[in-house]
Each structure stands twice: as C-alpha cells, then as structure tokens.
Amino acid sequence: MRSIRLRILITCVVLAIVGVGGWQLLPSDDGQQKAIKVGTTDQVTSLDPAGAYDAGSWALFGNVYQSLMTFKPSSSTPVPDAARKCSFTDSTLKVYRCQLRDDITFANGHKMTAEDVKYSIDRVVGIKDELGPSSLFTTLKSIQADGDTVTFNLVSQDVTFPMKIATGAAAIVDHTTYPVDGLRKDNLVDGSGPYVLKTYTPGKAARLEPNPTYHGAIEDTGEPVSISYFADSEALAAAWKAKKVDVTDRQLPPSVIAGLDSASDELRMNEADSAEIRNLVFNTRKTSPMSNAAVRRAVAAVIDRPKIVTDVYDSTVDPLYSLIPQGIASHTTAFFDEYPKPSPALAKSLLANAGIQTPVSFTLAHAKGGSALPEANELREQLEATGLFKVKIVEKDWKPFQEGYAKGEFDAYAVGWVPDFPDPDNFIQPLIGANSTLHNGYKDPAVDALIKSTQQYSERARASADFKALQKVVAKDVPLLPLWQKKNYVLSSVDVTGSQYLSDGTGIWRLWELNWV
C-alpha cells in the first residue's frame, strides 16, 4: 500500500442528508451506543475500491466491504469470507474457482450474486484508475460467473492469486450502484462487510456500526467505532493526550512514542514487528535526471540510513537495506552488500564515469504529515553536503501528492508501503513490476520474467532464489531506494481491548476486535 496502499453501507430505508462537509443516514436503534474512538493520520483517498490503493482507504474497505477471501489474525493463509469455498481446479494453477455464499446481502438490501463479484473485479481492471489497485491483477485473463460460482482464468501460474482476492482490490460492490466506466462520486457505499458506515465526512471522521446482516468469516462484529482522521501526527498526539481518542494507530510522533512507558497502568501499548516500509522512489522517465541509473546509484551510495533512523525517527524504525523487509521470507541485505557505507567518493566516481555534470538538481516530494518533512530535510542535507546534488523539496497533501507522482511531476518521492498480504511477492510485483503502483516509469523485461517465475511455486521456499535475484537487480539498478522498516505501535486506553489486532502483518484493520472492558 501499500502507502501505498493503504467504505460505506446503507440500510434498506434511509434518509440521506447531503451537504458540503459530508452525508448522514437516519440513525438506527443502536445509534446512541457509545462508540470506541479511534484516531489515525491515514487518509481515505476514495470510498470506491476501484479508485484507491493506499493504507487509509483499504483500512476502511476491510471493515465495510467483503472480498471472497480474507486472512485470520497473524495468518498468511487466506480463508473464505464472502465465498463458501475456493480452490485451484488443477495443478496448472491457471484456473481458480470460488463458490459464493447464498446468504449475503448488501446494505441496500440487494442480494449478492456471482455477477457482482465478476463485475467488481472487472471494473477495477477496466477503469484502471491511476490511484487504483489494477496492478494487482496482471495475471488475470478473464472471469466467468455461473450461478453461485465464479471462475478466474489466469494468463500464467499465480499461487498468490488467492491472497490478491483477499484484499481491498477485490472488494465486492453492488453492480447496480457502481458505474462500469468510472468511479462512484456520491461518497456512498454498498458493501456487505462486518460494519455499516453510518456517517462520513471526508478527511475528518467516520462512524461505523456493526452490520446485523453480515455473514462471513468473522464471528463477532464488535462495538460501534468512531474514526477521527488527523492532518498530522502532532494533532493526533494532542487528541490522545486530551483523551479525545481511545485508540491510536498510525502515526504518533516518534518523540512521543520514544517517551512512552509501556509498563504504565494508564494505557495499553502494543509494540509489534511490522512489514511496513518506506522507499525513496525515482522517476525513471526520460524527462527526469533520475532516468540515468548512475544518478540513482550515486544517491544510494550517499544515503546514511542509521542517521535518518536516529535523528528523524528516534529509533522507532529500523534501517532497511532491501525491498523485502525483515520477517518476510527471502529477505536479503542487497543494498548493504552493494553500498556498505555512505561514500561521497563512490557517488562522485559514479557520476564522473557516466559523464554527469554536477551538482545534479532534482525535486524531492513527500506528502504532508508525520515526520515526512524532517525526513526530506535530512535527505537533502545528506545529499547536498557532498556538493554533488541540489535538492528542491516539494510538499503536497496526500491525494495531490499521489496524483503528482502518477503523472511524473517529481524526480524523487518518498512513499510508505503497507503490504496487502504477507508474501514477498507483494513487495516486488506492485512496486517494480510492469505497470507498478508507484508510477515511476520503471520497466525491465528481466524483472517481469523473474516475477512470473516466483508466482509458479506453491511451496514458497522454492521461489527464494528468484526473489533474491530480484533484490540484487533492484540494488544495482535502483528504481527505488529502501529507507526504513517500521516498528508498529498501537495505543489504547485501559478501557479498550483488542487493539493488538489492528496491526498483525496481514494488512487488515480489524476494528471489530475492539471491545470495551
């Protein structure tokens, strides 16, 4: 998400009040129940699954939509959710078939059908929105719907396909209320997830209530939840301190996290290993100075990750030296092997040998919020101290930032990535494969061939050699530069349990696990 990665339901009879700030539905009988207040700095790009591939949007998708499959907490094996059962039909791994449950209705009362499943994924691929998740379906050839059965025909073997249809990219929508050739614009949602979204104000707040008609893999749909979206980590920290939120997840300031006492009896603090990473992505189009691999390699030769970790993040993150993070199978230290220590001399040699005139001027963009600006300043300081680079920092709000890098407006841009599912493929194919979600113009047929090779092995250990080869290619060609891997911290008041399930490596934000003590 993804950061890059990185959702509403409607009752049968509603009165919608639409205004500039948002919309509201007629409250249900349980509308006055005390909601658990959750705070986050993640933002929702779109409520339409075809128009978002970011952590904030997908966090909400997983609560108000269903996919055919899902992940149980801390498991890497998908299980049926909207489906009754799913499997590959034979050893070719090119045909995947699911039987849909017969008891699922959307929030508007319409019964879910196999045609809805086909329609939902076909429109993601067909719309191919620049901020959407169509890049996950590069191996999908066609979909057939017949009765309660959905059949996926793949162009090549892809053992990760069951994981892909467990993500927000395969969220199932009502085919009668979502346009086939464009995104839904009304900030409404027709889904069938464990929650109904009762109110939504873009960029500000959302209220979720348990869906009484939900049927799927989740046994208990939990308590009402109120989500507050904060513009930056300082605002979230102030809300936590003032007890205006009961749970915080992504992102308190590093200095605040570093100063917390995990043994305090005034809060619950869950610290967990995380597969969330952050990369410095390079625009490889011919219009950018970063189109020359020597310039990208020179940047890689200079960057001091431990200094970023300590000076910007108060050691709440770890240095990352490869595209696949620690804790995920086939992780290596390819960038450390290639550039073992910051070396301005190596950078100077790389540029001189390529005939590059210095200083190289380029733009470095980031989205507003968190520690992004201090990080950008640190990167600029390290690069300009060599005399080889001149860096202009560009700061944008989240959606304009996404739109900007998709159009090639920036030479380099820092982006976080929260995995969609716990497999090394999810750190490779969406980030450096053909039509990657990072939109940096990078294409390499050899890389795509290696990716295709990794997707044929149901025993994932057999793909390890190819994944390691891919990481070496990235370290030498540097279409992006891994910076750090996050440690995840979720805080809750002592009155709330279940916050540990908001981040468990599966990419699902399980708000339904939150309960009052």
C-alpha positions in Angstrom: 0.0 0.0 0.0 0.6 -0.3 0.4 1.5 3.6 1.3 0.5 2.8 -1.0 -1.6 1.4 -0.4 -3.5 1.9 2.2 -16.1 2.1 2.5 -19.8 2.7 3.5 -23.0 0.7 3.9 -26.6 1.8 3.5 -29.7 0.4 5.3 -32.8 -0.6 3.3 -34.8 2.5 4.1 -32.7 5.7 4.7 -33.0 9.4 4.7 -29.8 10.9 3.3 -28.8 14.4 4.1 -26.1 15.6 1.8 -24.0 18.7 2.5 -20.7 20.2 1.8 -19.0 18.5 4.7 -20.4 15.0 4.3 -23.5 13.0 4.5 -25.6 11.3 7.2 -28.0 8.4 7.4 -31.0 8.1 9.6 -29.7 6.6 12.8 -30.6 3.0 13.7 -31.9 2.0 17.1 -28.4 1.3 18.3 -27.1 4.7 17.0 -26.7 6.0 20.5 -24.4 3.3 21.7 -21.1 4.6 23.0 -18.5 4.2 20.2 -14.9 3.4 20.6 -12.9 6.4 19.4 -10.0 5.6 17.0 -7.5 8.2 15.8 -5.2 7.9 12.8 -3.3 10.1 10.4 -4.0 7.9 7.5 -6.3 9.4 4.9 -9.0 7.9 2.7 -8.4 8.6 -1.0 -11.7 7.2 -2.2 -14.7 5.1 -0.9 -14.7 3.3 -4.3 -12.5 0.2 -4.3 -11.6 0.9 -8.0 -10.1 4.3 -7.0 -7.8 3.7 -4.1 -4.7 1.7 -3.3 -3.5 3.2 -0.1 -3.4 2.2 3.6 -6.1 4.6 4.8 -8.6 3.7 2.2 -8.0 -0.1 2.4 -8.2 0.0 6.2 -11.8 1.2 5.8 -12.5 -1.1 2.9 -11.8 -4.1 5.1 -14.5 -3.1 7.5 -17.4 -2.1 5.2 -16.8 -4.4 2.2 -16.2 -8.1 1.8 -13.9 -10.0 -0.5 -14.2 -13.6 -1.5 -11.3 -14.4 0.9 -9.8 -12.9 4.0 -7.0 -13.5 6.5 -7.4 -14.7 10.1 -5.2 -12.7 12.6 -1.5 -13.4 12.1 -2.1 -16.0 9.4 -0.6 -15.9 5.9 -3.1 -18.4 4.5 -6.4 -16.9 3.2 -9.7 -18.3 4.2 -13.2 -17.9 2.7 -15.2 -14.9 3.6 -17.9 -14.0 1.0 -17.1 -17.3 -0.6 -18.1 -20.7 0.8 -15.0 -22.3 -0.7 -12.3 -21.5 -3.2 -9.5 -23.5 -4.8 -7.4 -24.0 -7.9 -9.1 -26.5 -10.2 -5.9 -28.5 -11.1 -2.1 -28.5 -11.0 -1.8 -25.9 -13.7 -2.6 -23.1 -11.2 -4.3 -21.1 -14.0 -7.9 -21.6 -13.1 -9.2 -20.6 -9.7 -12.8 -21.2 -8.7 -15.0 -19.9 -5.9 -18.5 -20.8 -4.7 -20.3 -17.8 -3.3 -22.2 -17.9 0.0 -26.0 -17.7 -0.6 -26.9 -15.6 2.5 -25.1 -12.3 1.8 -26.9 -9.1 1.1 -25.6 -5.6 0.5 -26.5 -2.8 2.9 -29.2 -1.6 0.4 -30.9 -5.0 0.7 -29.8 -6.4 -2.7 -28.7 -10.0 -2.6 -25.0 -10.5 -3.6 -24.5 -12.7 -6.7 -21.6 -14.1 -8.6 -22.2 -11.5 -11.2 -21.5 -8.8 -8.5 -18.1 -10.5 -7.9 -17.2 -10.6 -11.6 -18.4 -7.0 -12.1 -16.4 -5.7 -9.1 -13.1 -7.0 -10.2 -13.7 -6.4 -13.9 -14.4 -2.7 -13.3 -11.2 -2.3 -11.2 -9.2 -3.7 -14.2 -11.3 -1.8 -16.7 -11.3 1.6 -15.1 -7.6 1.2 -14.3 -7.6 4.4 -12.2 -4.2 5.9 -11.7 -4.7 5.7 -7.9 -6.4 2.3 -8.0 -5.2 -1.3 -7.5 -5.5 -2.7 -11.0 -1.8 -3.5 -10.9 -2.5 -6.5 -8.6 -4.4 -8.3 -11.4 -1.7 -8.5 -14.0 -2.1 -12.3 -14.2 -5.9 -12.2 -14.6 -7.2 -13.1 -18.1 -11.0 -13.3 -17.6 -13.7 -14.0 -15.1 -16.8 -16.2 -15.5 -20.0 -16.0 -13.3 -22.3 -19.0 -13.5 -25.0 -19.4 -10.8 -23.2 -19.2 -7.5 -19.8 -20.0 -9.0 -17.0 -17.5 -10.0 -14.2 -18.8 -12.2 -10.9 -16.8 -12.6 -8.9 -17.7 -15.7 -5.2 -16.6 -15.4 -2.7 -15.9 -18.1 0.0 -17.7 -16.2 0.5 -19.6 -12.9 0.0 -17.4 -9.9 -0.1 -19.0 -6.5 -0.5 -15.6 -4.9 -3.9 -15.1 -6.6 -5.9 -16.3 -3.6 -4.1 -13.7 -1.5 -4.9 -11.0 -4.0 -8.7 -11.6 -3.9 -8.5 -11.4 -0.1 -7.5 -7.7 -0.4 -9.4 -4.4 -1.0 -8.6 -4.7 -4.7 -11.3 -7.5 -4.8 -13.9 -5.7 -2.5 -17.3 -6.7 -3.8 -19.8 -4.0 -4.7 -23.4 -4.0 -5.9 -23.2 -3.9 -9.7 -26.4 -1.8 -9.9 -25.0 1.2 -8.0 -21.3 1.4 -9.2 -20.7 2.7 -12.7 -18.8 0.4 -15.0 -16.6 3.1 -16.6 -15.8 5.5 -13.8 -15.7 6.0 -10.0 -18.7 6.4 -7.8 -18.9 10.1 -6.8 -21.5 10.4 -4.1 -19.5 9.3 -1.1 -21.9 6.4 -0.5 -21.1 2.7 -0.3 -23.0 -0.5 -0.9 -21.0 -3.3 0.7 -21.6 -6.3 2.9 -18.7 -6.1 5.5 -18.9 -6.5 9.3 -19.6 -2.8 9.7 -22.1 -0.3 8.3 -20.7 3.2 7.9 -23.4 5.5 9.3 -21.7 8.8 8.8 -18.7 10.0 6.8 -17.1 13.4 6.5 -14.1 13.3 4.0 -10.8 13.9 5.7 -12.4 14.3 9.1 -14.4 11.5 10.6 -16.5 8.3 10.1 -18.8 6.3 12.4 -19.1 2.6 11.9 -21.8 0.4 13.5 -22.0 -3.5 13.4 -23.7 -4.8 10.4 -26.6 -7.0 11.7 -26.9 -8.9 8.3 -23.2 -9.7 7.9 -22.3 -13.3 7.1 -18.7 -14.5 6.6 -15.5 -15.4 8.3 -15.9 -13.1 11.3 -17.8 -14.4 14.3 -18.3 -11.2 16.3 -18.8 -7.8 14.5 -17.8 -5.8 17.6 -18.7 -2.4 19.0 -19.6 0.8 17.3 -16.4 2.7 16.3 -15.9 6.4 15.6 -12.8 7.2 13.5 -11.1 10.6 13.5 -8.7 11.4 10.7 -6.0 13.8 11.8 -4.0 16.0 9.4 -0.7 15.3 11.2 0.8 13.3 14.0 1.1 16.2 16.3 -2.7 16.7 16.2 -3.2 13.0 16.9 -0.8 13.2 19.8 -2.7 16.2 21.2 -6.0 14.3 20.9 -4.5 11.3 22.7 -3.2 13.4 25.5 -6.6 15.2 25.9 -8.3 11.7 25.9 -10.4 12.6 22.9 -9.5 9.2 21.3 -9.4 5.8 22.9 -7.1 4.1 20.4 -4.3 5.5 18.2 -2.9 3.7 15.2 -0.6 5.3 12.6 1.1 7.7 13.5 2.1 9.3 16.7 5.3 11.4 16.5 8.4 9.3 17.1 9.4 11.5 20.0 6.1 10.8 21.7 6.4 7.0 21.1 10.0 7.0 22.4 8.9 8.7 25.6 6.1 6.3 26.4 6.3 3.9 29.3 5.0 0.5 28.1 4.6 -0.6 31.7 2.3 2.2 32.6 -1.1 1.2 34.1 -2.7 4.2 32.3 -2.5 2.7 28.8 -2.2 -0.4 26.7 0.8 -0.2 24.4 1.2 -2.9 21.7 4.6 -2.9 20.0 4.9 -5.3 17.2 7.2 -6.1 14.3 5.8 -4.7 11.2 6.3 -5.2 7.4 5.6 -1.5 6.7 8.4 0.0 4.8 9.4 3.4 3.3 11.1 3.9 0.0 12.6 6.8 -1.9 11.2 6.3 -5.4 12.9 7.6 -8.5 11.2 8.9 -11.6 12.9 6.9 -14.4 11.2 8.7 -17.3 13.5 10.4 -19.8 12.2 13.8 -18.6 13.9 13.4 -15.2 17.6 13.4 -14.3 16.8 10.2 -12.4 16.4 8.4 -15.7 20.1 7.8 -15.6 20.9 4.8 -13.4 24.3 6.4 -12.4 22.4 9.2 -10.7 20.2 6.9 -8.8 23.2 4.7 -7.8 25.0 7.9 -6.7 22.1 8.8 -4.4 22.1 5.2 -3.0 25.9 5.5 -2.3 25.4 8.6 -0.2 22.3 8.0 2.0 23.0 7.3 5.6 20.0 5.2 6.9 21.1 4.9 10.6 21.3 8.7 10.8 17.7 9.0 9.5 16.6 6.4 12.0 18.1 8.1 15.0 17.8 11.8 14.1 14.4 11.8 12.5 12.6 8.8 14.0 14.1 8.4 17.5 15.0 4.8 16.7 11.3 3.8 16.3 12.1 2.4 12.9 14.9 0.2 11.6 17.3 0.8 8.6 16.2 -1.2 5.6 18.6 -2.5 3.0 16.4 -4.4 0.6 12.9 -4.3 -0.9 11.7 -7.3 1.0 11.7 -6.4 4.7 12.9 -8.4 7.7 10.4 -11.0 8.9 9.3 -11.8 5.3 10.6 -14.9 3.6 13.6 -14.3 1.2 14.7 -11.0 2.8 18.3 -10.1 2.0 20.6 -7.1 2.6 21.2 -6.4 -1.1 21.7 -2.6 -0.7 24.1 -3.0 2.2 26.1 -5.5 0.1 26.2 -3.0 -2.8 26.7 0.1 -0.8 28.1 -1.0 2.7 28.6 2.6 4.0 27.8 6.1 2.9 30.5 7.1 0.3 30.5 10.5 -1.4 33.7 9.3 -3.1 31.9 6.4 -4.7 29.0 8.7 -5.7 31.4 11.2 -7.3 33.1 8.4 -9.2 29.7 7.0 -10.5 28.6 10.4 -11.8 32.0 11.2 -13.3 32.2 7.9 -15.1 28.7 8.5 -16.6 29.7 12.0 -17.7 27.1 13.6 -15.4 27.6 17.3 -14.7 27.3 18.2 -11.0 25.6 19.3 -9.0 22.6 17.3 -10.2 19.4 19.3 -9.4 16.2 17.4 -8.7 12.9 17.7 -6.9 12.2 15.5 -3.8 8.5 15.3 -3.0 6.6 14.0 0.0 3.1 14.0 1.4 2.3 16.3 4.3 2.1 14.9 7.8 4.1 12.8 10.2 7.9 13.0 10.0 7.9 13.3 6.2 9.3 16.9 6.2 12.1 16.3 8.7 13.0 13.2 6.8 13.1 15.1 3.5 15.2 17.8 5.1 17.6 15.1 6.4 17.8 13.5 2.9 18.5 16.9 1.3 21.2 17.7 3.9 23.0 14.4 3.3 22.9 14.8 -0.4 23.8 18.5 -0.7 26.7 18.0 1.8 28.5 16.1 -0.9 28.4 19.0 -3.3 27.1 16.6 -5.9 23.4 17.3 -5.7 21.0 20.3 -5.4 17.6 19.3 -3.9 14.3 21.1 -4.0 11.7 19.8 -1.6 8.0 19.7 -2.7 5.3 19.1 -0.1 1.7 18.2 -1.1 -1.5 17.0 0.5 -2.0 13.2 0.2 -4.2 13.0 -2.8 -2.4 15.7 -4.9 0.9 14.0 -4.0 -0.4 10.7 -5.3 -1.7 12.3 -8.5 1.6 14.2 -8.9 3.9 11.2 -8.8 1.5 9.2 -11.0 1.9 11.9 -13.7 5.7 12.1 -13.3 5.8 15.6 -11.8 8.5 14.8 -9.3 12.1 13.4 -9.8 12.1 11.5 -6.5 9.4 11.0 -3.9 9.2 9.2 -0.5 6.4 6.7 -0.1 5.5 4.2 2.6 4.2 0.7 1.7 2.0 -1.4 3.9 1.7 -4.9 2.5 -1.6 -6.2 1.1 -0.8 -9.7 2.1 2.1 -11.5 3.9 4.1 -12.8 0.9 7.3 -11.5 -0.6 5.6 -11.1 -4.0 3.7 -8.1 -2.5 6.9 -6.2 -2.1 8.1 -6.9 -5.6 5.3 -7.1 -8.3 3.3 -4.0 -7.2 6.5 -1.9 -6.7 8.9 -2.8 -9.6 6.8 -4.9 -11.9 5.1 -3.8 -15.1 2.6 -1.0 -14.5 3.6 -0.7 -10.9 1.5 1.2 -8.4 4.5 3.6 -7.9 4.1 5.0 -11.4 7.8 5.8 -11.7 8.1 4.6 -15.3 10.4 1.7 -14.5 10.2 -1.3 -16.8 12.5 -4.3 -17.1 11.6 -7.5 -19.0 14.1 -9.5 -17.0 12.5 -8.3 -13.8 9.0 -9.2 -15.1 10.3 -12.7 -16.1 11.7 -13.3 -12.6 8.4 -12.1 -11.0 6.5 -14.5 -13.2 8.8 -17.3 -12.1 8.2 -16.6 -8.4 4.5 -16.9 -8.9 4.6 -20.5 -10.0 5.7 -22.1 -6.8 3.0 -23.1 -4.3 5.9 -24.1 -2.0 7.1 -20.5 -1.5 10.6 -21.5 -0.4 11.2 -22.7 -3.9 10.8 -19.1 -5.1 13.5 -17.8 -2.8 16.4 -17.9 -5.4 14.3 -15.7 -7.8 13.3 -13.3 -5.0 17.0 -12.9 -4.0 17.9 -12.3 -7.6 15.2 -9.6 -7.9 16.6 -7.8 -4.8 20.1 -7.8 -6.4 18.6 -6.3 -9.6 16.9 -3.5 -7.6 20.1 -2.7 -5.6 22.1 -2.4 -8.9 19.5 -0.5 -11.0 17.9 1.5 -8.1 14.5 2.3 -9.4 13.8 2.9 -5.7 15.8 3.1 -2.5 14.6 1.3 0.6 15.0 3.6 3.7 13.5 2.0 6.7 11.2 -0.6 8.2 8.6 0.4 10.8 8.1 -0.9 14.3 4.3 -0.7 14.8 2.9 0.9 18.0 -0.9 0.9 18.8 -2.0 2.6 21.9 -5.3 2.2 23.7 -6.9 3.3 26.9 -7.2 0.6 29.6 -10.9 0.5 28.9 -10.4 -1.0 25.5 -9.2 -4.5 24.5 -8.3 -5.9 21.1 -6.1 -3.1 19.8 -3.3 -5.6 19.1 -5.4 -6.9 16.1 -5.2 -3.5 14.3 -1.7 -4.4 13.0 -0.7 -8.0 12.7 1.1 -8.2 9.3 -2.0 -9.3 7.3 -2.9 -5.8 6.0 -6.3 -5.9 7.7 -7.5 -3.3 10.1 -9.7 -5.4 12.4 -11.9 -2.7 14.1 -14.4 -5.4 15.1 -11.8 -6.8 17.5 -12.1 -3.7 19.7 -14.2 -4.0 22.7 -15.0 -2.2 25.9 -13.6 -3.9 29.0 
